Amino acid sequence: MDNKSPLLQKVTCQHDRLTGSENMKPAKIFFQILLYLFAFIGFVLVGGFFAVKLGLTNTAGIIDKQRESFLKKATEKPANLIWAKGEEWQTFKDAVGKDKKDVERAAELSEVPPRLIVAQLVSEQLRLFYTNRELLKTVFAPLKILGNQSQFSWGVAGLKQETAKQIEEHLKNPDSVFYIGKKFENLLDFQTKNPDQERFARITDENSRFYSYLYTGLYLKQIETQWQKNGFDISTRPEVLSTLFNIGFEHSAPKTDPKIGGSAIEIDGKTYSFGGLAGEFYHSDELATEFPR
């Protein structure tokens, strides 16, 4: 039998409620933190999706002022190659040399020069190396590997998801100005019922960069074909093709006086454009034995 007075019983009940409430606080705080964390992750993912869709992840581009230098004969090699002197370049040379067979295979299938595919890698990888010095020192250089992207851009060539889809669509559409012929139509056929997942997996594959090279080669072939259909041969203008690789299909407008430019790449105090750097590499003697012009 409880002999406590009504007043004492009331005080006891209030104390029990307060004690229980205090015991619940840590759990409540934990679940609130968890809720906010998931909300933040969702916000970042949604924001990233719309950033890609709206082109907000694109690097600011430039138009080369020294474009006349690319109109010289191919025998006039570029001098003072700042980009070819540092640890970044040595890392790239060692890494891309391992992929020589995959580059050559992709080039054969897409019918573009292997050196043209490598030119896109030069600009993309040096941009990555010079803006991620810590990763260069701790990962890329020690392991002698290329930077394989998997977020806003994919693979070693920095392809956007939408660009990859466009390449696939142009292969199948005879009415497209980028259509390159029936024999190319099945080069990117999917083997599963989940093309989005398969596309991502093969372009970002850590064990083989072949599909990164193949998509790159096919893009270049499609752009070259578009210009040829409009009466302009840019097959001998790697700096122009590289600029167009960087800025996307939607900005490819055949004309008599194409500009050289693209994303700005800072290397030891000098600013290169994506197309300008790729063109300078192409006309240089760097990697000329492994990937001749």
N, C-alpha and C positions, 0 to 999 in steps of 0.2 A: 504494500500500500504506500502511495506517495504522500508523505506528510508535509511537502513543501507548501508554503503559503502561496496564494494566487499571484502576489507581486513577485515572489522569487521565481515561480514558474515562468512568468512572462519575461523576466530578465534572462533566465536560462535559455529560453527559446530564441530570443533575440541574439544572444551570444552564439548559439549554434548556427543560426542563419549567417551571421557575419563571418564565422570561422569557415563555413562551407563556401561562402562567396570568395573569401581570400584564397582558399585552396583551388578554386576554379580559375583564378586570374592567370597563372602561368599558361594553362592549356588554352585559355581564350586568346591570350596574346600571341601564342604560337600559331594558332589557326588564322588569326588576323594577318600576321606576317606572311604566312603561306598564301593566303588569298591575294594579298597585295603583290607578292612575287609572281604568281601566275598571271595576274592582271598586267603587270609590267612586261612579262615575256610575250603575252599576247599582243600588247601594244607595239612592241619592237618588231614582231613578225609581220603584223598588218602594215606597219609603217614601212618596213623593208619592201613588202610586196608593191605598195603604191609608189614607192621611190623608184623601183625598177620600171614600173609601168609608165610613170611620168618622165622617165629619163633623168631623174635627179641624181642618180649614181654615176652618170657620165662625167668623165674628167673634162675640165675646161680645155678647149682646143685652141690652137694657134695656126696661123698661116705663115709659112716660111718666107722670110724676106730674101733669103739667098737662093731662091728657086732657080735662078739662071745656072747655078753650078750643076744642076742635075740635067741640064740640056747639053752638056759637053759630051764628047765621045767617051765610050766606055773604057778606052785605053788610058784616059786621064784619071788616074786613081786618086781618091781623096787623100789629103795629107793631114798630119796632126790629128790622129784619131784618139781623142781624149777618152772615149768610152772603151777603148781596147787596151787600157794600161793598168787597170786596177784588179783587185781580187774578184770583183764582180764579173769581169770578163773572163778571167781564168776559170771561175766556177762554171760559167755558162758553157765555155768551150768543152770542159771535161764532161759536163752533164749531157749536152746535146750530142756529143760524139758517141755516147752509149746508145743513142736512139737512131743512129744512121740508117739502119735497115728499115725501121718503121717509117722514117721520113721518106726514104726512097720508094717504099711500097705505096705509101699514100700519094706521093707525087706521080707515080706511074698510073695509078687508078684515076686520078683527077686530071691528069695530063697538064700539069704545070711543073716548072723546074723545081727540084728539091730546094735549091738555094732561095727561091722565092718564099717557100713555106718557112724556112729558117729565118728569113728576114723579119717575118712577123713575130717570131719568138724572140729575136734580138731586142726589139723595142719593148715587147710586153714583159720579158723577164728582167731586163735591165731596169725598167721602171719599178718592178717589184723589188728587186735587190736594193736599189738606191733609196727606196722609201721604207724598207723593212730591214735596216742594218742589223738589228738584233737577231732576226731569223737567219740572215745571211751568215752571221758569225757562228751561230749555234746549231743550225740545221743544214742549210743549203751548201755552204762551203765544205764543212767536214764530210758530209755524205756525198758531195758532188752530184746533187740532184736539182732538177728544175722545180720552181714553185708551182704547185698544182692547186688551183683555186676551186672553191666549192660553195661560195656564197652568192654574191651579186653577179660575179663572172665565174665561168667554169673552165677547168682544165689549164693547161700550160699556155694556151693562146688567148685566154681571157674572153672566151665566147659568152655572149648573153644567151639565156634560154630562148628568148624570142628569135634571136638570130639563127640559132640552131634549127628551130622549127621552120623558119623561112627557107633555109637551105634545103631541108627535106621537101618542103612544098614545091619549090622551084624545080626540083628533080623530076617531079611527077606531072607537072603542068605544061603541056606543049604550047599553050597560049601565053605563057609568061615570057617576058623579054629576057629573063634570066635562064630560060630553058637551054640546056646544053646538049641534049640528044638522048635518044632512046637507050643507048648502051650504058648510060649512067643512071638510069631510073631506079634500079634496084640496089644501088650501092649502100644505101642507108636503111634498108628494110629492117623492121624490128622482128625479133624472134619470140617475143612474149606478148601477152595481151595488155601489158601496162607500159605503153610507149614513154610516158613521162618519167617513170622510174628507170626504165632501161636507158633512155637518153642521158639522164644524169649519171648513171653508173658507168656508162662507157666513155663519156667525155672526161669524167673525173677519176677514172681508174688509176690507182697508184702504181699498179704493176705494169701497165702498158699505156703509152701515150698515143698509140696508133690512131684512135678515133679523133683525138684532138687534131692531129695532123691531117687526117682525111677531111674533116669538116672544114678546116682552114683551106686546104687545097681546092675543095669544091666551091667554097665561097669565092676565091680568087678567080676560078674558072668561070663562074657565073657572071661576075662583074665584067671580066674581059669579054665574054660573049655579048653581054648587053651593049657594050661600047662598039663592038665590031658590027653588030646589027644596025647601029646608027652611023656607021661609016668612019669610026675612029679606032685605030689600032693602038692599044696601050700595052701590048704584050711585052714591049721593050722598055716600059716605064715603071719599074718596080716601086719607085717612090710614089707614083700616082696610085697604083694598085694597093699599096700599103696604106695610103691615106684613106682610100675608100673602104678598106678592110676595117679600119679603126672607127670610121664615122657611121657606117651602116648602109644597108640597101637603100633606105629611104632618101639618103642624101647623094646617091649616085645619079648624076645628071650629065650624060654625055655632051661634050662641047669641045671646041677647038683649043681652048686654053685652060686646061684643068689646073687647079691650085694644089700645092703640096702643103700638108699640115696635119692636123689631128691633135690628140692629147699632148700636153706639154710634159716633157720629161727632163728633170734637172739632174745633170751629171757633173759633179765637181765644178760647180759655178757656171756651167753653160747650159742654156735651155735649148733642147732639141724638140722637134715635133715628132710624133709617132712615124709619119710617113718619111720625114727627112732623115731620121736615124736609120730606118729600115733601108732606105735608098743608099745611104752612105755605106752601110755594111755591104749591101749587094755589090756595089762597084769597087769595094776594097779587095785586098788580097787575104783578108782574114778568113780562115776556114776554107780557102779556095781549093785545097787538096781534097778535103772531105766532101765539100759541096760546091763543085765548080760551077761557073756561070754557063 
